Structures are given as structure tokens and as C-alpha cells.
Amino acid sequence: MINKALRIIITIIGLGLGLQLTFLILFINNSIGLFRLDNVPTLIIHITGTLLFGIIFYFLSSPIINVGMKAKEWIENRLQHTPMRDILYGFFGVLMGLLLANLFSRAFLSIPLIGGYMPIVINLIMAYFGGSIAIKKKEELSNLISFPIGNLSKKKKSPAIINLVKPKILDTSVIIDGRIADICKTGFIEGTLVIPSFVLEELRHIADSSDSLKRNRGRRGLDILNKIQKELDIEVEIYEGDFDDINEVDSKLVKLAQVLDASIITNDFNLNKVAEFQKVQVLNINELANAVKPVVLPGEEMVVQVIKDGKESGQGVAYLDDGTMIVVDGGKKHIGETIDVMVTSVLQTAAGRMIFAKPKSL
């Protein structure tokens, strides 16, 4: 029934188009004089042209309907995978384009022959450009508007004071690392935690990896996110947008931090350097871990267990509870023993803190 109604509508459109084209052809012919139609009644020409196009469109109606159905399915699939923010911005852009088109399309109405068709063409062109530009500039528009339309999917409403604190964007490495959950639990992280959808997608790919180690790391990251979202009293937001013109996840994180005026929480050394170069604030978990380690000064005494020999002759190696390595000069002969040592020096490296000591008895 629907197909029959559509075929009738398409045929009527063909009849109307044929009538308009015959008027156009007769107008051009009378102006230029290509054909002599003095003996042919105008009504016959109109009827013939109208019926001819009606018949053509009737036979083309089935392919047109099939193409239309495929186009409808394609549009529905695209809309289902398009964030609501993009749809709203696109709709806003189309409205702005149509508004601009109607402001100056009236100037073309007085043009002979094509003046009546120009508003249609201009409206189509301006609507396309308006929607396209609005979607491509969605991040800049979000920055200009005080409330991001569909930009972030909120877990819960935050107090007004939270808006004074920069949001924190989590990258893939720090989620998999897991220490961020413990830090959030202590209450030292203020503001909103932002988890980009492209980071979630990367975690999903890692969790689906054929490599068992990668698969376990990915699943651990997803478990950490669930723990943060469900168990901890901190606001979590999912950023649904993406940067299609950027391929690298790290570059997307830096761009997102610039757009949202946010900080990035990571333990990735390379991302840290790139973000700092582009004036984006970075909170490095490894730097935090080094910062909160107990301060040890030369001359202090401690009790350690020497567990293995060091690189240099006669050295022994011990570790504190937080993993800090202690190199004991002359400690090789005390391997396996718990001894008193005195700190001689402390070396801070990019990998962490290293303590040099000697047995107290020496």
C-alpha cells in the first residue's frame, strides 16, 4: 500500500516537473527562436510534456523507492551512532544556514527565467554548509556556550563549587595502572573525572586482544573504571565526542584538554612531555608516588634486609616497603641478613629514588 502511494506521489511529481519544463522550453524557444511551433497548439505541447515526464517517473518510481529506502536505512544507522550533541549542533547549523539563505535569496527573485528556482538552490546550499560547519566546529562552539549541549554524559549533578576546579581527563595507561582508584578514594582528587569515549574504545580493544597479557590489562582497566564510577564518591563524566581528524589517542587527549580547559592524569612519560609542550597541565601518578615517599637524609639509620648483590663489587641491594632501592656498600656478605645501615647519600632519578648506605657496624 505504501509503495503504491509512493509511486503515485512520484508520478505526480513527474507530471509537475514535465509541466514546468515545457513552460521553460517554450519560454527559451520564444526568446531565441530555435524551433518554429506556430502550427502546434501550446496546450498540446504542455499536455505532451507533462504526460511524457509522468510516464517516465512512473516507470522510474520503483528504483527511486528502493534507493530512498536504502538512503533511509543509511541515515538511521548514522544517526544511531552519532552523538546527540552532533545532531543538535547540526540542526542548529542548518537553521542558521536557512535563515541566512532567506535573508538574501529574495534578491534573485527578479532574475528572469531562473529567479523562481534560485531560493530553492540557495536554501539547499546554505543548509548544507551551515550544518557541516557547525559539526566541524562543535568543540569551539562548546567552549563558547556556557553549558555543553550533550557534550558530557553525567553520572550525577555536582555542586556549584566543583565548577571552579579544572576537570581531570584520565588516559588509558593510568586507568590500567589502577592506582588512580586508590588516590580518588583518599579524596586528594578534586573536580570531575572525564573519561573520553575514545579511551573507552581503546580499553575495549585491549580487553578483546588475543594476547592474554594485554587482555588482562584491558579487563583490569574496565574493572577500575567500574569501581571509580560505582564505589567512589566522585563525579564521573563520559565525553562522547571525538576528533575524527586526529588518529593518535594521545593527541586527542591533549586536544580535549585544550577544549575543556582540563588537566590530564597519566603515567605515560611521552604524553607528559607532549602535553607540557602544548601548555596542558599534567598530573603524573609516578611523580606523585615519588613525591610522597618518605624523605631520607644522609646520616639517618634504618633496618633493612639485604636480598641480592649489587652491580659493583661488594655491594648488596635491599628495598624499602614502597619499593625504593637501597644500595648497601659492603653488603654482599650480608645477603639474606637483616642489618642496621646508615644512609650516606640519596639520588633522585627519573625512575625514582635510590638510597646509598653502609652497614652501621663499619
Order of alpha helices (4+ residues) and beta strands (2+ residues): alpha-alpha-alpha-alpha-alpha-beta-beta-alpha-alpha-beta-alpha-alpha-beta-alpha-beta-alpha-beta-alpha-beta-beta-beta-beta-beta-beta
